[in-house]
Amino acid sequence: MKKSLLIVFLVTLTLVTPAFAGNKNSEPEKHIEYMNMQWWAHYNDEHLSNNLQKLYEKNYDLKNAALKVKENEQIVKMQFANELPQLGFSGELTRAFRSSMQQYGSMRIPSYAQYNYYLPLTMGYEIDIWGTNRLRTKSVKQQLEIIKQAERATYIALTSDFAADYYNLIKTDTFLNIQEELIKTQEEIVSKTSDKYSIGLCTINELLAEQRLLTSLKEERNTHIKTRDTLINSLRVYLSDAGDNIERNTYDSLVLLKNIPSEYSTEVIENRPDYLQEEANIKRIGFDVRVAKREFLPKFIIYGQIGLNAYHLDTLFNSVSQMFNAGILPSIDLFSGGRKIAMLKLRKYEYEEALNSYQKTILTGIKDMNSGLVAYKEACENYDESAQRLKMQSQTYSLMKDKYEIGAASDLDVLYAKEAYLVVKKEEVSNKINSLISTIGLYKAAGGVDLYKINEHV
């Protein structure tokens, strides 16, 4: 009996002693599906797809978002542990020195010293009669769902912002090329106007006007250079590599997205991360309200100890040194100064606030979708108009060159026509890029859903 009790005690002690394993923390799990690479494939841009893959692998915000999810998964495990029995060991080894002042009636106990070996296992378990701990765990799980949707929102925001900056960089590259042509053309105009002035065929004001325009064009070129460098640095930050060269497509190779559905059901917003976050938040606070109500009810804790208690080491494992006690500890707060009532009211106010935020999120989602559709339609229409205007200006430029060939126009007339063509070309470039960026904005407003399949998610 003594040996069996000793074995049970030592085995139990071993089980509750923490084991320090040498396992390495694994890389936090990331979600490639959040990148929605099938959607980005519609742009038919290999460089964009490759850059987004680098973004997925290297971006620190995505890594932190994944770690945030892992952190909250551990919080859920910690809360779930409160639903389980708690078993612990807290031993005590003392040597007591007693004086002879201790007396029981006429009997005086002389001075003495002795050891005390106290080795108990202590178990406690709160009987979750009212389901309070289960509700707390459900609340923490909803908080985890909020964090997961925040991670998904990070993916959508980063990929969308990166793609928008990527296309703005292509626009700036094209603007710079056109601007160089404009400067070169204006320099020729200034040179020829200067020749005209030197022989008295134009006034000094005409020459100064052309020179002022040349300085304005150069100033605009400097602005484009600054914009290009700023965008490159921004994209490098996204890719978490300051030395990376941003590979990008040429303007002429860009493909516009056509036939995107122009009408969607308002149920599309149910896929947005902010909507799902607010939905989970309502559930979370709903659980917290129920927990606050149950705090007024009594608690029941099962308590028990088993172990050894001896005054001499040689009797530590004797049957007389074995100890065991158990019981149920009921408890209820009779007065808490109104704290529990205040907590219940607080949770109810939080629930009403969450409902209001939920309704606002629905309206915001509808507004974003409508604004995205308007921006997309406007961008497409503007591009069509600017493409027609560029076509007409190109014809005007060609006719002017033909007139020059037959002597019906001067070389300055040809340069002015070329300059007008380049200005319209910049407008066409801007509208085409804006059309692409508008699809990105609409994708973001829809919660990262492939716009070609968006009605399938309703």
C-alpha positions as CSV (number, residue, x, y, z in Angstrom):
1,M,0.0,0.0,0.0
2,K,2.8,2.3,0.9
3,K,4.7,1.6,-2.3
4,S,1.6,2.0,-4.5
5,L,0.8,5.3,-2.9
6,L,4.3,6.5,-3.4
7,I,4.3,5.5,-7.1
8,V,1.0,7.2,-7.8
9,F,2.3,10.3,-6.0
10,L,5.6,10.5,-8.0
11,V,3.9,9.8,-11.3
12,T,1.4,12.5,-10.8
13,L,4.1,14.9,-9.7
14,T,6.0,14.1,-12.9
15,L,2.9,14.8,-15.0
16,V,2.3,18.2,-13.5
17,T,5.9,19.3,-13.7
18,P,6.4,21.5,-16.8
19,A,8.6,19.9,-19.5
20,F,10.9,22.2,-21.4
21,A,10.8,21.0,-24.9
22,G,13.3,22.2,-27.5
23,N,10.8,22.7,-30.3
24,K,11.4,25.7,-32.4
25,N,8.5,28.0,-33.1
26,S,7.3,27.4,-36.6
27,E,6.9,30.1,-39.2
28,P,3.4,31.7,-38.7
29,E,1.0,30.4,-41.3
30,K,0.1,32.8,-44.0
31,H,-2.8,32.6,-46.4
32,I,-2.0,32.6,-50.1
33,E,-5.7,32.4,-50.9
34,Y,-6.1,35.9,-49.4
35,M,-3.8,37.2,-52.2
36,N,-6.5,36.1,-54.8
37,M,-4.0,35.6,-57.5
38,Q,-6.7,34.5,-59.9
39,W,-8.1,38.0,-59.9
40,W,-4.8,39.6,-60.5
41,A,-4.2,37.2,-63.4
42,H,-6.9,39.1,-65.3
43,Y,-4.5,42.0,-65.7
44,N,-2.3,39.8,-67.8
45,D,0.8,41.4,-66.3
46,E,3.6,38.9,-65.4
47,H,5.6,41.6,-63.6
48,L,2.6,42.5,-61.4
49,S,2.0,38.8,-60.4
50,N,5.7,38.3,-59.6
51,N,5.8,41.4,-57.5
52,L,2.7,40.3,-55.6
53,Q,4.3,36.9,-54.9
54,K,7.3,38.8,-53.5
55,L,4.9,40.9,-51.4
56,Y,3.4,37.7,-50.0
57,E,6.7,36.2,-49.1
58,K,8.5,39.3,-47.7
59,N,6.1,41.9,-46.5
60,Y,6.5,42.5,-42.7
61,D,2.9,43.7,-42.3
62,L,1.6,40.4,-43.6
63,K,4.0,38.5,-41.3
64,N,2.8,40.6,-38.3
65,A,-0.8,40.0,-39.2
66,A,-0.2,36.2,-39.2
67,L,1.6,36.5,-35.8
68,K,-1.4,38.4,-34.4
69,V,-3.6,35.5,-35.3
70,K,-1.2,33.1,-33.7
71,E,-1.2,35.2,-30.5
72,N,-4.9,35.2,-30.3
73,E,-5.1,31.5,-30.8
74,Q,-3.0,31.1,-27.7
75,I,-5.3,33.4,-25.9
76,V,-8.2,31.1,-26.8
77,K,-6.2,28.2,-25.4
78,M,-5.5,30.1,-22.2
79,Q,-9.2,30.8,-21.8
80,F,-10.2,27.2,-22.5
81,A,-7.8,26.1,-19.8
82,N,-10.1,27.9,-17.3
83,E,-12.8,25.4,-18.1
84,L,-10.6,22.5,-17.1
85,P,-9.6,21.3,-13.6
86,Q,-6.4,22.9,-12.2
87,L,-3.8,20.6,-10.6
88,G,-0.7,21.9,-8.9
89,F,2.1,21.0,-6.5
90,S,3.4,23.4,-3.8
91,G,5.6,21.6,-1.3
92,E,6.9,22.9,2.0
93,L,10.0,21.9,4.1
94,T,10.3,23.7,7.4
95,R,12.2,23.5,10.7
96,A,10.3,25.0,13.6
97,F,11.9,26.2,16.8
98,R,9.4,26.4,19.7
99,S,10.0,28.0,23.1
100,S,8.9,26.6,26.4
101,M,6.3,29.3,26.8
102,Q,3.7,27.1,25.3
103,Q,1.5,25.7,28.1
104,Y,-1.7,23.7,28.3
105,G,-3.1,24.1,31.8
106,S,-0.6,22.8,34.3
107,M,1.4,21.1,31.5
108,R,4.3,23.1,30.1
109,I,5.7,22.0,26.7
110,P,9.5,22.3,26.8
111,S,11.5,24.0,24.1
112,Y,12.0,21.9,21.0
113,A,12.8,22.0,17.3
114,Q,11.5,19.8,14.5
115,Y,11.2,19.4,10.8
116,N,7.9,19.4,8.8
117,Y,7.7,17.7,5.4
118,Y,4.5,18.8,3.6
119,L,4.1,17.6,0.0
120,P,0.5,18.0,-1.3
121,L,-1.0,17.9,-4.7
122,T,-3.8,20.5,-4.9
123,M,-6.7,20.3,-7.3
124,G,-9.4,22.9,-7.9
125,Y,-12.3,22.9,-10.4
126,E,-15.0,25.5,-10.8
127,I,-18.2,23.7,-11.6
128,D,-19.5,25.6,-14.6
129,I,-23.1,25.2,-13.7
130,W,-24.2,28.4,-15.4
131,G,-21.9,28.0,-18.4
132,T,-20.0,31.2,-17.6
133,N,-16.5,29.9,-18.5
134,R,-17.9,28.4,-21.7
135,L,-19.3,31.8,-22.6
136,R,-16.0,33.5,-22.0
137,T,-14.3,31.0,-24.3
138,K,-16.9,31.7,-27.0
139,S,-16.3,35.4,-26.6
140,V,-12.5,35.0,-27.0
141,K,-13.1,32.8,-30.1
142,Q,-15.1,35.7,-31.6
143,Q,-12.2,38.0,-30.9
144,L,-10.0,35.5,-32.7
145,E,-12.4,35.7,-35.7
146,I,-12.1,39.5,-35.6
147,I,-8.3,39.2,-35.8
148,K,-8.5,36.7,-38.7
149,Q,-10.7,39.2,-40.6
150,A,-8.2,41.9,-39.8
151,E,-5.5,39.8,-41.3
152,R,-7.5,39.3,-44.4
153,A,-8.2,43.0,-44.6
154,T,-4.4,43.6,-44.4
155,Y,-3.9,41.3,-47.4
156,I,-6.6,43.1,-49.5
157,A,-5.4,46.6,-48.5
158,L,-1.7,45.9,-49.2
159,T,-2.2,44.1,-52.5
160,S,-4.6,46.8,-53.7
161,D,-2.4,49.6,-52.6
162,F,0.7,48.0,-54.1
163,A,-1.1,47.4,-57.5
164,A,-2.3,51.0,-57.5
165,D,1.2,52.3,-56.9
166,Y,2.6,49.9,-59.5
167,Y,0.3,51.3,-62.2
168,N,0.9,54.8,-61.1
169,L,4.6,54.1,-61.5
170,I,4.0,52.9,-65.1
171,K,2.0,56.1,-65.7
172,T,4.9,58.2,-64.4
173,D,7.4,56.3,-66.6
174,T,5.2,57.1,-69.6
175,F,4.7,60.7,-68.6
176,L,8.5,61.1,-68.3
177,N,9.0,59.7,-71.8
178,I,6.3,62.0,-73.2
179,Q,7.7,64.9,-71.2
180,E,11.2,64.4,-72.7
181,E,9.6,64.5,-76.2
182,L,7.7,67.7,-75.2
183,I,10.9,69.3,-74.0
184,K,12.8,68.3,-77.1
185,T,10.0,69.7,-79.3
186,Q,9.7,72.9,-77.3
187,E,13.5,73.4,-77.5
188,E,13.2,73.2,-81.3
189,I,10.3,75.7,-81.2
190,V,12.4,78.1,-79.0
191,S,15.3,77.7,-81.4
192,K,13.2,78.4,-84.5
193,T,11.4,81.3,-82.8
194,S,14.7,82.8,-81.8
195,D,15.8,82.6,-85.4
196,K,12.5,84.4,-86.4
197,Y,13.1,87.1,-83.8
198,S,16.7,87.6,-85.0
199,I,15.4,88.4,-88.5
200,G,12.5,90.5,-87.3
201,L,9.6,88.1,-88.0
202,C,8.3,87.9,-84.4
203,T,8.3,90.0,-81.3
204,I,10.4,89.5,-78.2
205,N,7.2,88.7,-76.3
206,E,6.6,85.7,-78.5
207,L,10.1,84.4,-77.9
208,L,9.8,85.0,-74.1
209,A,6.5,83.1,-74.1
210,E,8.1,80.1,-75.8
211,Q,11.0,80.2,-73.4
212,R,8.7,80.4,-70.4
213,L,6.8,77.4,-71.6
214,L,10.1,75.5,-71.9
215,T,11.0,76.1,-68.3
216,S,7.5,75.0,-67.3
217,L,7.9,71.8,-69.1
218,K,11.3,71.1,-67.5
219,E,9.8,71.9,-64.1
220,E,7.0,69.4,-64.8
221,R,9.6,66.8,-65.7
222,N,11.3,67.3,-62.3
223,T,7.9,66.7,-60.7
224,H,7.5,63.4,-62.6
225,I,11.0,62.3,-61.6
226,K,10.2,63.0,-57.9
227,T,6.9,61.1,-58.2
228,R,8.7,58.2,-59.9
229,D,11.4,58.0,-57.2
230,T,8.8,58.3,-54.4
231,L,6.7,55.4,-55.9
232,I,9.8,53.2,-56.4
233,N,10.8,53.7,-52.7
234,S,7.2,53.0,-51.6
235,L,7.0,49.8,-53.6
236,R,10.4,48.7,-52.2
237,V,9.0,49.1,-48.7
238,Y,6.1,46.9,-49.6
239,L,8.5,44.3,-50.8
240,S,10.7,44.7,-47.7
241,D,13.8,45.1,-49.8
242,A,15.5,48.5,-50.3
243,G,17.7,47.2,-53.0
244,D,15.1,45.6,-55.2
245,N,14.6,46.9,-58.7
246,I,10.9,47.2,-59.3
247,E,10.3,45.2,-62.5
248,R,7.3,46.6,-64.3
249,N,5.4,46.4,-67.6
250,T,5.4,48.9,-70.4
251,Y,2.5,51.1,-71.0
252,D,1.7,49.8,-74.4
253,S,1.5,46.2,-73.0
254,L,-1.2,47.1,-70.4
255,V,-4.5,45.3,-70.8
256,L,-7.8,47.0,-69.8
257,L,-10.3,44.9,-68.0
258,K,-13.5,44.7,-70.0
259,N,-17.0,43.4,-69.3
260,I,-16.9,43.7,-65.5
261,P,-20.4,43.4,-64.2
262,S,-21.9,46.8,-63.6
263,E,-24.6,45.8,-61.2
264,Y,-24.2,43.9,-57.9
265,S,-26.5,42.9,-55.1
266,T,-26.0,44.7,-51.8
267,E,-25.3,41.3,-50.3
268,V,-21.8,41.6,-51.7
269,I,-20.8,43.6,-48.7
270,E,-21.2,40.5,-46.5
271,N,-17.9,39.4,-47.9
272,R,-16.0,42.5,-46.7
273,P,-13.7,42.0,-43.7
274,D,-15.1,45.0,-41.9
275,Y,-18.6,43.6,-42.1
276,L,-17.5,40.2,-40.8
277,Q,-15.5,41.9,-38.1
278,E,-18.6,43.8,-36.9
279,E,-20.7,40.7,-37.1
280,A,-18.2,38.8,-34.9
281,N,-17.9,41.8,-32.5
282,I,-21.7,41.7,-31.9
283,K,-21.5,38.0,-31.1
284,R,-18.5,38.6,-28.8
285,I,-20.2,41.4,-26.8
286,G,-23.4,39.3,-26.7
287,F,-21.5,36.6,-24.9
288,D,-19.9,39.2,-22.6
289,V,-23.4,40.5,-21.7
290,R,-24.5,37.0,-20.7
291,V,-21.3,36.5,-18.7
292,A,-22.0,39.8,-16.8
293,K,-25.5,38.5,-15.9
294,R,-24.2,35.2,-14.6
295,E,-21.7,37.0,-12.3
296,F,-24.7,37.6,-10.0
297,L,-25.1,33.8,-9.5
298,P,-23.1,31.7,-6.9
299,K,-20.0,29.8,-7.8
300,F,-19.1,26.3,-6.8
301,I,-15.5,25.1,-6.6
302,I,-14.5,21.5,-6.0
303,Y,-11.4,21.5,-3.9
304,G,-9.1,18.6,-2.9
305,Q,-5.6,17.7,-1.7
306,I,-3.7,14.5,-1.6
307,G,-0.1,14.1,-0.5
308,L,2.3,13.4,2.4
309,N,2.7,15.3,5.7
310,A,5.4,14.1,8.2
311,Y,7.7,15.4,10.9
312,H,10.4,12.9,10.3
313,L,11.9,11.9,7.0
314,D,12.0,8.2,7.9
315,T,8.2,8.3,8.4
316,L,7.4,10.3,5.3
317,F,6.1,7.4,3.3
318,N,4.3,5.7,6.2
319,S,0.5,5.3,6.1
320,V,0.1,7.8,9.0
321,S,1.8,10.5,6.9
322,Q,-0.7,10.1,4.1
323,M,-3.2,13.0,3.8
324,F,-6.3,13.6,1.8
325,N,-9.1,16.2,2.0
326,A,-11.8,17.3,-0.4
327,G,-14.9,19.4,-0.5
328,I,-17.1,21.9,-2.3
329,L,-16.6,25.6,-1.8
330,P,-19.7,27.7,-2.6
331,S,-19.2,31.4,-2.9
332,I,-21.3,34.4,-3.8
333,D,-20.7,38.1,-3.5
334,L,-23.2,39.6,-1.1
335,F,-22.1,43.2,-1.7
336,S,-19.6,44.5,-4.3
337,G,-20.3,48.2,-4.3
338,G,-22.4,48.1,-7.5
339,R,-19.5,46.9,-9.6
340,K,-21.4,44.0,-11.1
341,I,-24.4,46.1,-12.0
342,A,-22.1,48.7,-13.6
343,M,-20.3,46.0,-15.5
344,L,-23.6,44.6,-16.8
345,K,-24.7,48.1,-17.9
346,L,-21.3,48.7,-19.5
347,R,-21.7,45.5,-21.6
348,K,-25.2,46.4,-22.7
349,Y,-24.0,49.9,-23.8
350,E,-21.1,48.2,-25.7
351,Y,-23.7,45.9,-27.4
352,E,-25.8,48.9,-28.5
353,E,-22.6,50.6,-29.8
354,A,-21.6,47.5,-31.7
355,L,-25.1,47.3,-33.3
356,N,-24.7,50.9,-34.4
357,S,-21.3,50.2,-35.8
358,Y,-22.7,47.2,-37.6
359,Q,-25.4,49.3,-39.3
360,K,-22.9,52.0,-40.2
361,T,-20.6,49.3,-41.7
362,I,-23.4,48.2,-44.0
363,L,-24.0,51.7,-45.2
364,T,-20.3,52.3,-45.6
365,G,-20.0,49.1,-47.7
366,I,-22.9,50.1,-49.9
367,K,-21.4,53.6,-50.4
368,D,-17.9,52.2,-51.2
369,M,-19.4,49.8,-53.8
370,N,-21.5,52.6,-55.4
371,S,-18.6,55.0,-55.4
372,G,-16.4,52.3,-56.9
373,L,-18.9,51.6,-59.7
374,V,-19.2,55.3,-60.4
375,A,-15.4,55.8,-60.5
376,Y,-15.0,52.7,-62.8
377,K,-17.7,53.8,-65.2
378,E,-16.4,57.4,-65.3
379,A,-12.8,56.2,-65.9
380,C,-13.9,53.9,-68.7
381,E,-15.9,56.7,-70.4
382,N,-13.1,59.2,-70.0
383,Y,-10.6,56.8,-71.5
384,D,-12.9,56.2,-74.5
385,E,-13.3,59.9,-75.0
386,S,-9.5,60.6,-74.7
387,A,-8.7,57.7,-77.0
388,Q,-11.0,59.3,-79.6
389,R,-9.5,62.7,-79.0
390,L,-6.0,61.2,-79.4
391,K,-7.0,59.6,-82.6
392,M,-8.3,62.9,-84.0
393,Q,-5.2,64.8,-82.8
394,S,-3.0,62.1,-84.4
395,Q,-4.8,62.7,-87.7
396,T,-4.3,66.5,-87.3
397,Y,-0.6,65.9,-86.7
398,S,-0.4,63.7,-89.8
399,L,-2.2,66.3,-91.9
400,M,0.1,69.0,-90.7
401,K,3.1,67.0,-91.7
402,D,1.5,66.4,-95.1
403,K,0.9,70.1,-95.5
404,Y,4.5,70.8,-94.6
405,E,5.7,68.3,-97.3
406,I,3.8,70.3,-100.0
407,G,4.9,73.7,-98.6
408,A,1.4,74.7,-97.1
409,A,2.7,74.8,-93.5
410,S,5.9,75.8,-91.7
411,D,8.1,73.6,-89.6
412,L,6.8,75.5,-86.6
413,D,3.3,74.5,-87.4
414,V,4.4,70.8,-87.5
415,L,6.1,71.2,-84.1
416,Y,3.0,72.9,-82.6
417,A,0.9,70.0,-83.9
418,K,3.3,67.5,-82.4
419,E,3.2,69.2,-79.1
420,A,-0.6,69.2,-79.1
421,Y,-0.5,65.5,-79.9
422,L,1.8,64.8,-77.0
423,V,-0.3,66.7,-74.6
424,V,-3.4,64.7,-75.6
425,K,-1.3,61.6,-75.4
426,K,-0.6,62.3,-71.7
427,E,-4.4,62.7,-71.1
428,E,-5.0,59.3,-72.8
429,V,-2.3,57.7,-70.6
430,S,-3.7,59.2,-67.5
431,N,-7.3,58.0,-68.3
432,K,-6.1,54.5,-69.2
433,I,-4.2,54.1,-65.9
434,N,-7.1,55.6,-64.0
435,S,-9.4,53.0,-65.6
436,L,-7.1,50.2,-64.3
437,I,-6.8,51.7,-60.8
438,S,-10.6,52.1,-60.6
439,T,-11.0,48.3,-61.0
440,I,-8.6,47.9,-58.1
441,G,-10.7,50.3,-56.0
442,L,-13.8,48.3,-56.9
443,Y,-12.1,45.0,-56.0
444,K,-11.1,46.5,-52.6
445,A,-14.6,47.8,-52.0
446,A,-16.1,44.3,-52.7
447,G,-13.9,42.8,-50.1
448,G,-11.3,41.2,-52.3
449,V,-13.7,39.2,-54.5
450,D,-13.0,38.5,-58.1
451,L,-15.2,41.0,-59.8
452,Y,-16.0,38.6,-62.7
453,K,-17.4,36.1,-60.2
454,I,-18.8,38.6,-57.7
455,N,-22.4,37.7,-58.3
456,E,-21.6,34.1,-57.6
457,H,-20.9,35.1,-54.0
458,V,-24.3,36.5,-53.4
